[in-house]
Amino acid sequence: MKVIYNREFNFSYCPDPAAASGRMECIVNAIQSNVTLVHAISAEAADIAACHSARHIEYVKKTGLYDIASLAAGAAVLAADTALSEPSFALIRPPGHHASFDSSWGFCYFNNMAIAISKLKRENRIHKAFILDIDLHFGDGTVNILQHENYVSICNPTESDAGKYLLQIERNLPTDADIIGVSAGFDNHLED
């Protein structure tokens, strides 16, 4: 499996514990002998602008986080591109599923998933996409950006029982998706 990553993701970009130094390095150390690490590059400005307003992009620039947020979005784009031919995973931060067209919260700045999936669609490389958001928190930004697009369906499971959770995913999983994107927030486990 190819894992899209950049050492820039190691550095703390905000005071939230999810952005604390050391977390990414632990993951890389645990997986690097079993995967191929691929160097992430920043998303193109046009791809970000396809999913976010000029006002929001300017806001992110003013926070000083444009470079790291663009790098995370670029890693998602590369992971989506790679996923069309082989399994891939974007090991990135900041996360993105709380970033809407014109706003963001929850330490998200650009919607990495929406940017990646919409780029594939604009390039006519996919016809149908399915997004599964397994984060504990509802992916409101992804829904805000993509909910009216007829080529994508989104599932944010709400069940707390493991069996019902998996059944909810199964019921929503389309059989004709060209790509399945998973927003894999890691705060849905007892010890996270």
Summary of the structure (lengths in Angstrom):
residues: 192
radius of gyration: 15.8
end to end distance: 24.3
largest distance: 44.4
contacts: 616
relative contact order: 0.15
helix: 41%
strand: 14%
